[in-house]
Amino acid sequence: MKKAPFLLLAIICLSTCTSEKNDEREALATAIEKSITTELLNLWYPAALDKEFGGFISAWTFDFKPTGAQDKMIVSQSRHVWTTSKASEVYKDVPHYKECATHGYNFLRDVMWDKTYGGFHQLVDRQGNVKSNPTEEKTAYGNSFAIFALAAYYHATRDTGALRLAQDGFMWLEEHSHDPIYKGYFQHMKRDGSVIKRESNELSTEDTGYKDQNSSIHLLEAFTELYQVWPDSLVGERVKEMLTLIRDTIVNEKGSLVLFFQPDWTPVSFRDSSEAVILKHRNLDHVSFGHDVETAYLMLEASHAVGITDHSRTIEIGKKMVDHSLDKGWDNNVGGFYDEGYYFKDKPDITIIKDTKNWWAQAEGLNTLLIMADQFPDDDRQYFEKFKKMWQYIDTNLIDHEHGEWYPGGLDKEPEHKTALKGHIWKAVYHQYRAMANCVQRLRSGKPH
């Protein structure tokens, strides 16, 4: 009989702790969503619409004024379409998100799609004239984002024309970029889709002719998005192919992505060279903590999308990647992931070779840390505490509370970014919005969008 009061007390304590935890999650969700709606989406849309030539204005000053020639790249144009399509489904009372998505879709269809050879052009000027580059006229990376955007737009609007264009984009990659022998996709193509091979006289610092992790993870992302609106067997097969390739080949034994490969997936490495040679080739060979934490999320998302029932291997590798990034690339003082590290052969541990903290890596870290926190709530690494520290870091060092949007890098390391461009062809709103929107949804319901 005497045990009853203690049992009741335990129940009350558990209930109180759960309530406090829920209150904390709701407070975080509210703060993050407020930033989405008052410091991010509201700046870009509808202001970024190029009503004269179509598509979206790319380059913006620190105080968010259009600047420069305004070239338009398939990656950022597609990311705008994806973002506004997703936002139109979350914020149904804001009609201009869907209007912006339609405006962007029309530009992808009418200007960026190559009506002669198929596939999407990599870069056009503001007026829509193709800016030809003999070493990179079309890319698997760029085409992946077009497919990603078109699938999201179809989901939001049920415009069958968008789905057909996404299907055409997928089949164009299948015909021209997919490697039936060694699997995966070739990144660099000429306008007609022929693969650009690496020549013997290629500069050692150039990535022409290599396969790479970055296009691979975003092809996985694009095919995952496409499969959810078009569950075609070949698309599902490619999702599984890319997931397996990334998880079991591109991720190394330490839990980090190898950046570049020969066509047969032999890693490109300079580790046996001098430190000077290694640093000269750092764009081809380093530890990218931001890509590692992003990939952990993309693998889990893909695994769920295609209905893989046993996620244990994917979860194991995803956790390993996040743990490695926290162990080797996390700033324990103020939070945030460093940009680059390297395992020099004559040094006992990793060396941080670039201690700046770019915006997109922190956004991806925010999203993935919360996933790990919910997946492993009792882990000694205290992922939820790291997630909160990550949000505090972003709120303090990346979000411009005066002019809006995010600085391109954390002010704790690069205070000069306070007056840097807020937007350009490589910086739009997709990383920030996706991460923050996923976190808001997960904080409130335990599941992302």
C-alpha positions as a Markdown table, in Angstrom:
| # | Residue | x | y | z |
|---|---|---|---|---|
| 1 | Met | 0.0 | 0.0 | 0.0 |
| 2 | Lys | 2.9 | 2.4 | 0.8 |
| 3 | Lys | 4.1 | 2.0 | -2.8 |
| 4 | Ala | 1.1 | 3.8 | -4.3 |
| 5 | Pro | 2.1 | 7.4 | -3.4 |
| 6 | Phe | 5.6 | 6.8 | -4.9 |
| 7 | Leu | 4.0 | 5.4 | -8.1 |
| 8 | Leu | 1.7 | 8.3 | -8.3 |
| 9 | Leu | 4.6 | 10.7 | -7.8 |
| 10 | Ala | 6.6 | 9.0 | -10.6 |
| 11 | Ile | 3.6 | 9.3 | -12.9 |
| 12 | Ile | 3.2 | 13.0 | -12.1 |
| 13 | Cys | 6.9 | 13.6 | -12.6 |
| 14 | Leu | 6.9 | 11.8 | -16.0 |
| 15 | Ser | 3.8 | 13.7 | -17.1 |
| 16 | Thr | 5.4 | 17.0 | -16.0 |
| 17 | Cys | 8.7 | 16.2 | -17.8 |
| 18 | Thr | 6.8 | 15.2 | -21.0 |
| 19 | Ser | 4.8 | 18.4 | -20.8 |
| 20 | Glu | 7.9 | 20.6 | -20.4 |
| 21 | Lys | 9.6 | 18.8 | -23.3 |
| 22 | Asn | 6.5 | 19.4 | -25.5 |
| 23 | Asp | 6.4 | 23.1 | -24.4 |
| 24 | Glu | 10.1 | 23.5 | -25.3 |
| 25 | Arg | 9.6 | 21.9 | -28.7 |
| 26 | Glu | 6.6 | 24.1 | -29.4 |
| 27 | Ala | 8.6 | 27.2 | -28.4 |
| 28 | Leu | 11.4 | 26.3 | -30.8 |
| 29 | Ala | 8.9 | 25.5 | -33.6 |
| 30 | Thr | 7.3 | 28.9 | -33.1 |
| 31 | Ala | 10.6 | 30.8 | -33.1 |
| 32 | Ile | 11.8 | 29.0 | -36.2 |
| 33 | Glu | 8.5 | 29.4 | -38.1 |
| 34 | Lys | 8.4 | 33.1 | -37.3 |
| 35 | Ser | 11.8 | 33.4 | -38.9 |
| 36 | Ile | 10.6 | 31.6 | -42.0 |
| 37 | Thr | 7.7 | 33.9 | -42.5 |
| 38 | Thr | 9.1 | 37.2 | -41.4 |
| 39 | Glu | 12.8 | 37.0 | -42.3 |
| 40 | Leu | 13.0 | 34.6 | -45.2 |
| 41 | Leu | 10.1 | 33.8 | -47.5 |
| 42 | Asn | 8.6 | 37.2 | -47.3 |
| 43 | Leu | 11.8 | 38.8 | -48.6 |
| 44 | Trp | 12.1 | 36.6 | -51.7 |
| 45 | Tyr | 8.5 | 36.3 | -52.8 |
| 46 | Pro | 7.1 | 37.9 | -54.8 |
| 47 | Ala | 10.0 | 40.4 | -55.0 |
| 48 | Ala | 12.3 | 37.9 | -56.8 |
| 49 | Leu | 9.9 | 37.4 | -59.7 |
| 50 | Asp | 11.5 | 38.7 | -63.0 |
| 51 | Lys | 8.3 | 39.9 | -64.6 |
| 52 | Glu | 10.1 | 41.2 | -67.6 |
| 53 | Phe | 12.1 | 38.1 | -68.7 |
| 54 | Gly | 10.7 | 35.3 | -66.6 |
| 55 | Gly | 12.2 | 33.2 | -63.8 |
| 56 | Phe | 13.6 | 34.7 | -60.7 |
| 57 | Ile | 16.1 | 37.5 | -60.0 |
| 58 | Ser | 19.2 | 35.8 | -58.7 |
| 59 | Ala | 21.6 | 38.4 | -57.1 |
| 60 | Trp | 20.7 | 40.5 | -54.1 |
| 61 | Thr | 22.7 | 42.9 | -51.9 |
| 62 | Phe | 23.1 | 42.6 | -48.2 |
| 63 | Asp | 20.0 | 44.8 | -47.7 |
| 64 | Phe | 18.1 | 42.9 | -50.3 |
| 65 | Lys | 18.2 | 45.0 | -53.4 |
| 66 | Pro | 18.7 | 43.5 | -56.9 |
| 67 | Thr | 22.2 | 43.9 | -58.2 |
| 68 | Gly | 24.4 | 42.8 | -61.1 |
| 69 | Ala | 23.7 | 41.1 | -64.5 |
| 70 | Gln | 21.3 | 38.6 | -63.1 |
| 71 | Asp | 22.3 | 35.4 | -64.9 |
| 72 | Lys | 20.0 | 32.5 | -64.2 |
| 73 | Met | 21.3 | 29.0 | -63.4 |
| 74 | Ile | 19.1 | 25.9 | -63.5 |
| 75 | Val | 20.0 | 25.0 | -59.9 |
| 76 | Ser | 18.8 | 28.2 | -58.2 |
| 77 | Gln | 15.9 | 28.7 | -60.6 |
| 78 | Ser | 14.7 | 25.1 | -59.8 |
| 79 | Arg | 15.3 | 25.6 | -56.1 |
| 80 | His | 13.0 | 28.7 | -56.2 |
| 81 | Val | 10.3 | 26.5 | -57.9 |
| 82 | Trp | 10.7 | 23.8 | -55.3 |
| 83 | Thr | 10.6 | 26.2 | -52.4 |
| 84 | Thr | 7.5 | 28.1 | -53.5 |
| 85 | Ser | 5.7 | 24.8 | -54.4 |
| 86 | Lys | 6.4 | 23.5 | -50.9 |
| 87 | Ala | 5.5 | 26.8 | -49.2 |
| 88 | Ser | 2.2 | 26.9 | -51.1 |
| 89 | Glu | 1.1 | 23.7 | -49.5 |
| 90 | Val | 2.2 | 24.8 | -46.0 |
| 91 | Tyr | 0.9 | 28.3 | -46.1 |
| 92 | Lys | -2.3 | 27.9 | -48.1 |
| 93 | Asp | -3.5 | 31.4 | -47.1 |
| 94 | Val | -0.6 | 33.1 | -49.0 |
| 95 | Pro | -1.7 | 32.8 | -52.7 |
| 96 | His | 1.5 | 34.3 | -54.2 |
| 97 | Tyr | 3.6 | 31.2 | -53.3 |
| 98 | Lys | 1.7 | 29.1 | -55.9 |
| 99 | Glu | 1.7 | 32.0 | -58.3 |
| 100 | Cys | 5.5 | 32.3 | -57.9 |
| 101 | Ala | 5.9 | 28.5 | -58.4 |
| 102 | Thr | 3.9 | 28.7 | -61.6 |
| 103 | His | 5.9 | 31.6 | -62.8 |
| 104 | Gly | 9.1 | 29.7 | -62.2 |
| 105 | Tyr | 7.8 | 26.5 | -63.8 |
| 106 | Asn | 7.0 | 28.4 | -67.0 |
| 107 | Phe | 10.6 | 29.5 | -67.1 |
| 108 | Leu | 11.9 | 26.0 | -66.7 |
| 109 | Arg | 9.6 | 24.7 | -69.4 |
| 110 | Asp | 10.0 | 27.6 | -71.9 |
| 111 | Val | 13.6 | 28.7 | -71.5 |
| 112 | Met | 15.7 | 26.3 | -69.5 |
| 113 | Trp | 14.6 | 23.1 | -71.3 |
| 114 | Asp | 16.6 | 22.5 | -74.4 |
| 115 | Lys | 14.0 | 22.0 | -77.2 |
| 116 | Thr | 16.6 | 20.8 | -79.6 |
| 117 | Tyr | 18.5 | 18.2 | -77.6 |
| 118 | Gly | 16.5 | 17.8 | -74.5 |
| 119 | Gly | 17.8 | 18.2 | -71.0 |
| 120 | Phe | 18.1 | 21.5 | -69.1 |
| 121 | His | 20.6 | 24.2 | -69.9 |
| 122 | Gln | 23.0 | 25.0 | -67.0 |
| 123 | Leu | 23.1 | 28.7 | -67.4 |
| 124 | Val | 21.4 | 31.5 | -69.3 |
| 125 | Asp | 21.6 | 35.3 | -69.1 |
| 126 | Arg | 18.8 | 37.3 | -67.7 |
| 127 | Gln | 17.0 | 37.5 | -71.1 |
| 128 | Gly | 17.2 | 33.7 | -71.4 |
| 129 | Asn | 20.1 | 33.4 | -73.9 |
| 130 | Val | 22.2 | 30.3 | -73.3 |
| 131 | Lys | 25.6 | 31.0 | -71.9 |
| 132 | Ser | 27.6 | 28.1 | -73.4 |
| 133 | Asn | 30.6 | 26.6 | -71.5 |
| 134 | Pro | 32.5 | 23.9 | -73.5 |
| 135 | Thr | 33.5 | 22.1 | -70.3 |
| 136 | Glu | 30.0 | 22.1 | -68.7 |
| 137 | Glu | 27.2 | 22.7 | -71.0 |
| 138 | Lys | 24.8 | 20.5 | -69.1 |
| 139 | Thr | 25.2 | 18.7 | -65.8 |
| 140 | Ala | 23.6 | 15.8 | -64.0 |
| 141 | Tyr | 23.5 | 18.1 | -60.9 |
| 142 | Gly | 21.6 | 20.8 | -62.6 |
| 143 | Asn | 19.2 | 18.5 | -64.2 |
| 144 | Ser | 18.6 | 16.7 | -60.9 |
| 145 | Phe | 17.3 | 20.0 | -59.4 |
| 146 | Ala | 15.0 | 20.6 | -62.3 |
| 147 | Ile | 13.4 | 17.2 | -61.8 |
| 148 | Phe | 13.3 | 17.9 | -58.0 |
| 149 | Ala | 11.4 | 21.1 | -58.6 |
| 150 | Leu | 9.0 | 19.8 | -61.2 |
| 151 | Ala | 8.0 | 16.9 | -59.0 |
| 152 | Ala | 7.3 | 19.3 | -56.1 |
| 153 | Tyr | 5.4 | 21.6 | -58.4 |
| 154 | Tyr | 3.2 | 18.7 | -59.7 |
| 155 | His | 2.5 | 17.7 | -56.1 |
| 156 | Ala | 1.3 | 21.2 | -55.3 |
| 157 | Thr | -0.7 | 21.9 | -58.5 |
| 158 | Arg | -1.4 | 18.6 | -60.2 |
| 159 | Asp | -0.3 | 20.2 | -63.4 |
| 160 | Thr | 0.3 | 17.2 | -65.6 |
| 161 | Gly | 2.6 | 19.2 | -67.9 |
| 162 | Ala | 5.0 | 19.5 | -65.1 |
| 163 | Leu | 5.0 | 15.8 | -64.4 |
| 164 | Arg | 5.6 | 15.1 | -68.1 |
| 165 | Leu | 8.6 | 17.4 | -68.1 |
| 166 | Ala | 10.0 | 15.8 | -64.9 |
| 167 | Gln | 9.6 | 12.4 | -66.6 |
| 168 | Asp | 11.3 | 13.7 | -69.8 |
| 169 | Gly | 14.2 | 15.1 | -67.6 |
| 170 | Phe | 14.6 | 11.7 | -65.8 |
| 171 | Met | 14.6 | 9.8 | -69.1 |
| 172 | Trp | 17.1 | 12.3 | -70.6 |
| 173 | Leu | 19.5 | 11.5 | -67.7 |
| 174 | Glu | 18.8 | 7.8 | -68.1 |
| 175 | Glu | 19.8 | 8.0 | -71.8 |
| 176 | His | 22.8 | 10.3 | -71.5 |
| 177 | Ser | 24.2 | 10.4 | -68.0 |
| 178 | His | 23.5 | 7.0 | -66.4 |
| 179 | Asp | 26.4 | 4.6 | -66.3 |
| 180 | Pro | 25.0 | 1.1 | -67.0 |
| 181 | Ile | 28.4 | -0.6 | -66.3 |
| 182 | Tyr | 29.6 | 1.0 | -63.0 |
| 183 | Lys | 26.3 | 2.6 | -62.0 |
| 184 | Gly | 25.7 | 6.1 | -60.9 |
| 185 | Tyr | 25.8 | 9.1 | -63.2 |
| 186 | Phe | 28.3 | 11.1 | -65.2 |
| 187 | Gln | 28.3 | 14.8 | -64.2 |
| 188 | His | 29.6 | 16.7 | -67.2 |
| 189 | Met | 27.9 | 16.6 | -70.6 |
| 190 | Lys | 27.9 | 18.6 | -73.8 |
| 191 | Arg | 24.8 | 20.2 | -75.1 |
| 192 | Asp | 23.8 | 17.1 | -77.0 |
| 193 | Gly | 24.1 | 14.9 | -73.9 |
| 194 | Ser | 27.4 | 13.2 | -74.8 |
| 195 | Val | 29.5 | 12.6 | -71.8 |
| 196 | Ile | 32.7 | 14.8 | -71.4 |
| 197 | Lys | 35.5 | 12.5 | -70.6 |
| 198 | Arg | 38.7 | 13.4 | -68.7 |
| 199 | Glu | 41.6 | 14.1 | -71.0 |
| 200 | Ser | 45.3 | 13.4 | -70.2 |
| 201 | Asn | 46.1 | 17.1 | -70.3 |
| 202 | Glu | 43.4 | 18.1 | -67.9 |
| 203 | Leu | 44.5 | 20.4 | -65.1 |
| 204 | Ser | 44.9 | 18.3 | -61.9 |
| 205 | Thr | 42.7 | 20.7 | -60.0 |
| 206 | Glu | 39.8 | 20.4 | -62.4 |
| 207 | Asp | 36.9 | 17.9 | -61.8 |
| 208 | Thr | 36.0 | 17.3 | -65.4 |
| 209 | Gly | 35.3 | 13.7 | -66.2 |
| 210 | Tyr | 35.1 | 12.6 | -62.5 |
| 211 | Lys | 32.0 | 11.2 | -60.8 |
| 212 | Asp | 31.2 | 12.9 | -57.5 |
| 213 | Gln | 29.3 | 12.8 | -54.3 |
| 214 | Asn | 27.5 | 16.1 | -54.7 |
| 215 | Ser | 25.7 | 15.3 | -57.9 |
| 216 | Ser | 25.0 | 11.8 | -56.5 |
| 217 | Ile | 23.3 | 12.9 | -53.3 |
| 218 | His | 21.2 | 15.4 | -55.2 |
| 219 | Leu | 20.2 | 12.9 | -57.8 |
| 220 | Leu | 19.1 | 10.7 | -54.9 |
| 221 | Glu | 17.1 | 13.6 | -53.6 |
| 222 | Ala | 15.5 | 14.4 | -56.9 |
| 223 | Phe | 14.6 | 10.8 | -57.7 |
| 224 | Thr | 13.1 | 10.4 | -54.2 |
| 225 | Glu | 10.9 | 13.5 | -54.8 |
| 226 | Leu | 9.9 | 12.2 | -58.2 |
| 227 | Tyr | 9.1 | 8.7 | -57.0 |
| 228 | Gln | 6.6 | 10.1 | -54.5 |
| 229 | Val | 4.5 | 11.5 | -57.3 |
| 230 | Trp | 5.4 | 9.0 | -60.0 |
| 231 | Pro | 6.1 | 5.6 | -58.4 |
| 232 | Asp | 7.6 | 4.2 | -61.6 |
| 233 | Ser | 9.6 | 1.0 | -61.2 |
| 234 | Leu | 12.7 | 2.4 | -62.9 |
| 235 | Val | 12.7 | 5.5 | -60.7 |
| 236 | Gly | 12.4 | 3.3 | -57.7 |
| 237 | Glu | 15.3 | 1.2 | -58.9 |
| 238 | Arg | 17.4 | 4.3 | -59.4 |
| 239 | Val | 16.6 | 5.5 | -55.9 |
| 240 | Lys | 17.8 | 2.2 | -54.5 |
| 241 | Glu | 20.8 | 2.2 | -56.7 |
| 242 | Met | 21.9 | 5.7 | -55.7 |
| 243 | Leu | 21.1 | 5.0 | -52.0 |
| 244 | Thr | 23.2 | 1.8 | -52.0 |
| 245 | Leu | 26.0 | 3.5 | -54.0 |
| 246 | Ile | 26.2 | 6.5 | -51.6 |
| 247 | Arg | 25.9 | 4.5 | -48.4 |
| 248 | Asp | 28.2 | 1.6 | -49.3 |
| 249 | Thr | 30.8 | 3.1 | -51.7 |
| 250 | Ile | 30.9 | 6.9 | -51.5 |
| 251 | Val | 30.8 | 7.0 | -47.6 |
| 252 | Asn | 34.3 | 5.9 | -46.4 |
| 253 | Glu | 35.1 | 3.8 | -43.3 |
| 254 | Lys | 35.4 | 6.9 | -41.1 |
| 255 | Gly | 31.9 | 8.0 | -41.9 |
| 256 | Ser | 32.7 | 10.8 | -44.4 |
| 257 | Leu | 31.9 | 11.2 | -48.1 |
| 258 | Val | 34.7 | 10.8 | -50.6 |
| 259 | Leu | 34.3 | 13.8 | -52.9 |
| 260 | Phe | 35.4 | 12.6 | -56.3 |
| 261 | Phe | 35.9 | 9.4 | -58.2 |
| 262 | Gln | 37.1 | 7.9 | -61.4 |
| 263 | Pro | 34.3 | 6.5 | -63.5 |
| 264 | Asp | 34.8 | 3.0 | -62.0 |
| 265 | Trp | 34.4 | 4.6 | -58.5 |
| 266 | Thr | 38.1 | 4.5 | -57.6 |
| 267 | Pro | 38.5 | 7.4 | -55.1 |
| 268 | Val | 40.4 | 10.5 | -56.2 |
| 269 | Ser | 42.8 | 11.1 | -53.3 |
| 270 | Phe | 45.9 | 13.2 | -52.7 |
| 271 | Arg | 46.6 | 11.9 | -49.2 |
| 272 | Asp | 50.0 | 10.5 | -50.2 |
| 273 | Ser | 51.2 | 13.9 | -51.6 |
| 274 | Ser | 52.8 | 16.8 | -49.7 |
| 275 | Glu | 50.7 | 19.1 | -47.6 |
| 276 | Ala | 51.1 | 21.8 | -50.2 |
| 277 | Val | 49.8 | 19.6 | -53.0 |
| 278 | Ile | 46.9 | 18.4 | -50.8 |
| 279 | Leu | 45.9 | 22.0 | -50.1 |
| 280 | Lys | 46.2 | 22.9 | -53.7 |
| 281 | His | 43.7 | 20.2 | -54.5 |
| 282 | Arg | 41.4 | 20.7 | -51.5 |
| 283 | Asn | 38.4 | 21.2 | -53.8 |
| 284 | Leu | 38.7 | 17.6 | -54.8 |
| 285 | Asp | 39.8 | 15.9 | -51.6 |
| 286 | His | 38.7 | 17.0 | -48.1 |
| 287 | Val | 36.1 | 16.2 | -45.4 |
| 288 | Ser | 33.0 | 18.2 | -46.0 |
| 289 | Phe | 31.0 | 18.1 | -42.7 |
| 290 | Gly | 28.1 | 19.9 | -44.2 |
| 291 | His | 27.7 | 17.4 | -47.0 |
| 292 | Asp | 28.0 | 14.5 | -44.5 |
| 293 | Val | 25.2 | 15.7 | -42.3 |
| 294 | Glu | 23.0 | 16.5 | -45.3 |
| 295 | Thr | 23.6 | 13.1 | -46.8 |
| 296 | Ala | 22.6 | 11.3 | -43.6 |
| 297 | Tyr | 19.2 | 13.0 | -43.9 |
| 298 | Leu | 18.8 | 12.4 | -47.7 |
| 299 | Met | 19.6 | 8.7 | -47.3 |
| 300 | Leu | 17.0 | 8.2 | -44.6 |
| 301 | Glu | 14.4 | 10.1 | -46.6 |
| 302 | Ala | 15.1 | 8.0 | -49.7 |
| 303 | Ser | 14.9 | 4.8 | -47.7 |
| 304 | His | 11.4 | 5.7 | -46.4 |
| 305 | Ala | 10.2 | 6.9 | -49.7 |
| 306 | Val | 10.8 | 3.7 | -51.6 |
| 307 | Gly | 9.4 | 1.5 | -48.8 |
| 308 | Ile | 12.6 | -0.2 | -47.6 |
| 309 | Thr | 11.4 | -2.1 | -44.6 |
| 310 | Asp | 14.9 | -2.7 | -43.0 |
| 311 | His | 16.4 | 0.8 | -42.5 |
| 312 | Ser | 19.0 | -0.5 | -40.0 |
| 313 | Arg | 22.0 | -0.3 | -42.4 |
| 314 | Thr | 21.0 | 3.2 | -43.6 |
| 315 | Ile | 20.4 | 4.4 | -40.0 |
| 316 | Glu | 23.7 | 2.9 | -38.9 |
| 317 | Ile | 25.7 | 4.7 | -41.6 |
| 318 | Gly | 23.7 | 7.9 | -41.2 |
| 319 | Lys | 24.4 | 8.0 | -37.5 |
| 320 | Lys | 28.0 | 7.3 | -38.1 |
| 321 | Met | 28.3 | 10.3 | -40.5 |
| 322 | Val | 26.6 | 12.6 | -38.0 |
| 323 | Asp | 28.7 | 11.4 | -35.1 |
| 324 | His | 31.9 | 11.8 | -37.1 |
| 325 | Ser | 30.9 | 15.4 | -38.0 |
| 326 | Leu | 30.2 | 16.1 | -34.3 |
| 327 | Asp | 33.4 | 14.5 | -33.2 |
| 328 | Lys | 35.7 | 16.1 | -35.8 |
| 329 | Gly | 34.0 | 19.2 | -37.2 |
| 330 | Trp | 31.7 | 20.7 | -34.5 |
| 331 | Asp | 32.6 | 23.9 | -32.7 |
| 332 | Asn | 32.0 | 22.9 | -29.1 |
| 333 | Asn | 32.3 | 26.6 | -27.9 |
| 334 | Val | 29.5 | 28.3 | -29.9 |
| 335 | Gly | 28.2 | 25.6 | -32.1 |
| 336 | Gly | 28.2 | 25.1 | -35.8 |
| 337 | Phe | 30.0 | 22.8 | -38.3 |
| 338 | Tyr | 33.3 | 23.8 | -39.8 |
| 339 | Asp | 33.6 | 23.8 | -43.6 |
| 340 | Glu | 36.6 | 21.5 | -44.2 |
| 341 | Gly | 38.8 | 19.0 | -42.5 |
| 342 | Tyr | 41.6 | 16.7 | -43.7 |
| 343 | Tyr | 43.3 | 13.5 | -42.4 |
| 344 | Phe | 47.0 | 14.2 | -43.2 |
| 345 | Lys | 49.0 | 10.9 | -43.1 |
| 346 | Asp | 51.6 | 12.3 | -40.7 |
| 347 | Lys | 49.2 | 13.7 | -38.2 |
| 348 | Pro | 47.3 | 11.6 | -35.6 |
| 349 | Asp | 43.9 | 13.2 | -36.0 |
| 350 | Ile | 41.9 | 15.3 | -38.4 |
| 351 | Thr | 43.1 | 18.9 | -39.1 |
| 352 | Ile | 40.5 | 21.6 | -39.7 |
| 353 | Ile | 41.7 | 23.3 | -42.9 |
| 354 | Lys | 38.9 | 25.7 | -43.2 |
| 355 | Asp | 37.2 | 26.8 | -39.9 |
| 356 | Thr | 34.5 | 29.0 | -41.5 |
| 357 | Lys | 30.9 | 27.9 | -41.3 |
| 358 | Asn | 28.9 | 28.4 | -44.5 |
| 359 | Trp | 25.2 | 28.9 | -44.3 |
| 360 | Trp | 23.9 | 25.8 | -46.0 |
| 361 | Ala | 25.9 | 23.4 | -43.8 |
| 362 | Gln | 24.4 | 24.9 | -40.7 |
| 363 | Ala | 20.9 | 24.6 | -42.1 |
| 364 | Glu | 21.4 | 21.0 | -43.0 |
| 365 | Gly | 23.0 | 20.4 | -39.6 |
| 366 | Leu | 19.9 | 21.8 | -37.9 |
| 367 | Asn | 17.6 | 19.4 | -39.7 |
| 368 | Thr | 19.7 | 16.3 | -39.3 |
| 369 | Leu | 20.5 | 16.9 | -35.6 |
| 370 | Leu | 16.8 | 17.0 | -34.8 |
| 371 | Ile | 16.2 | 13.8 | -36.8 |
| 372 | Met | 19.0 | 12.1 | -34.8 |
| 373 | Ala | 17.5 | 13.5 | -31.5 |
| 374 | Asp | 14.2 | 11.9 | -32.3 |
| 375 | Gln | 15.7 | 8.7 | -33.5 |
| 376 | Phe | 18.2 | 8.3 | -30.6 |
| 377 | Pro | 16.7 | 10.3 | -27.7 |
| 378 | Asp | 18.9 | 8.6 | -25.0 |
| 379 | Asp | 22.2 | 8.8 | -26.9 |
| 380 | Asp | 25.1 | 10.1 | -24.9 |
| 381 | Arg | 25.8 | 12.6 | -27.6 |
| 382 | Gln | 22.7 | 14.5 | -26.6 |
| 383 | Tyr | 21.6 | 15.4 | -30.1 |
| 384 | Phe | 18.7 | 17.5 | -28.9 |
| 385 | Glu | 21.0 | 19.7 | -27.0 |
| 386 | Lys | 23.2 | 20.0 | -30.1 |
| 387 | Phe | 20.2 | 20.9 | -32.1 |
| 388 | Lys | 19.3 | 23.7 | -29.7 |
| 389 | Lys | 22.9 | 25.0 | -29.8 |
| 390 | Met | 22.8 | 24.8 | -33.6 |
| 391 | Trp | 19.6 | 26.9 | -33.7 |
| 392 | Gln | 21.1 | 29.4 | -31.3 |
| 393 | Tyr | 24.2 | 29.7 | -33.5 |
| 394 | Ile | 22.1 | 30.3 | -36.6 |
| 395 | Asp | 19.9 | 32.8 | -34.8 |
| 396 | Thr | 23.0 | 34.7 | -33.5 |
| 397 | Asn | 25.5 | 34.4 | -36.4 |
| 398 | Leu | 23.6 | 33.7 | -39.6 |
| 399 | Ile | 20.2 | 35.3 | -39.6 |
| 400 | Asp | 20.2 | 39.0 | -40.4 |
| 401 | His | 17.5 | 40.3 | -38.1 |
| 402 | Glu | 17.8 | 43.8 | -39.5 |
| 403 | His | 17.6 | 43.1 | -43.3 |
| 404 | Gly | 16.4 | 39.5 | -43.3 |
| 405 | Glu | 17.8 | 36.3 | -44.9 |
| 406 | Trp | 20.9 | 34.5 | -43.9 |
| 407 | Tyr | 24.5 | 35.7 | -44.2 |
| 408 | Pro | 26.6 | 33.4 | -46.5 |
| 409 | Gly | 28.7 | 32.4 | -43.5 |
| 410 | Gly | 28.7 | 32.7 | -39.8 |
| 411 | Leu | 29.7 | 36.2 | -38.5 |
| 412 | Asp | 31.8 | 34.6 | -35.7 |
| 413 | Lys | 34.3 | 33.5 | -38.3 |
| 414 | Glu | 33.6 | 36.0 | -41.2 |
| 415 | Pro | 32.2 | 39.3 | -39.9 |
| 416 | Glu | 32.7 | 40.8 | -43.3 |
| 417 | His | 29.7 | 38.7 | -44.5 |
| 418 | Lys | 27.5 | 41.3 | -42.9 |
| 419 | Thr | 27.6 | 43.2 | -46.1 |
| 420 | Ala | 28.0 | 40.3 | -48.5 |
| 421 | Leu | 25.4 | 39.3 | -51.1 |
| 422 | Lys | 22.3 | 37.7 | -49.7 |
| 423 | Gly | 21.5 | 36.0 | -52.9 |
| 424 | His | 23.4 | 34.8 | -56.1 |
| 425 | Ile | 23.2 | 31.9 | -58.5 |
| 426 | Trp | 24.5 | 29.6 | -55.8 |
| 427 | Lys | 22.6 | 31.0 | -52.9 |
| 428 | Ala | 18.8 | 31.1 | -52.8 |
| 429 | Val | 16.5 | 29.9 | -50.1 |
| 430 | Tyr | 16.2 | 26.2 | -50.5 |
| 431 | His | 18.6 | 24.9 | -47.8 |
| 432 | Gln | 17.3 | 27.3 | -45.2 |
| 433 | Tyr | 13.6 | 26.8 | -45.9 |
| 434 | Arg | 13.8 | 23.0 | -46.2 |
| 435 | Ala | 15.7 | 22.6 | -43.0 |
| 436 | Met | 13.5 | 25.1 | -41.0 |
| 437 | Ala | 10.2 | 23.8 | -42.4 |
| 438 | Asn | 11.2 | 20.2 | -41.6 |
| 439 | Cys | 12.2 | 21.2 | -38.1 |
| 440 | Val | 8.9 | 23.0 | -37.5 |
| 441 | Gln | 6.9 | 20.0 | -38.6 |
| 442 | Arg | 9.1 | 17.5 | -36.7 |
| 443 | Leu | 9.1 | 19.6 | -33.5 |
| 444 | Arg | 5.3 | 19.6 | -33.6 |
| 445 | Ser | 4.4 | 16.2 | -34.8 |
| 446 | Gly | 7.6 | 14.1 | -34.9 |
| 447 | Lys | 7.6 | 13.9 | -38.7 |
| 448 | Pro | 9.0 | 16.2 | -41.4 |
| 449 | His | 7.1 | 17.5 | -44.4 |
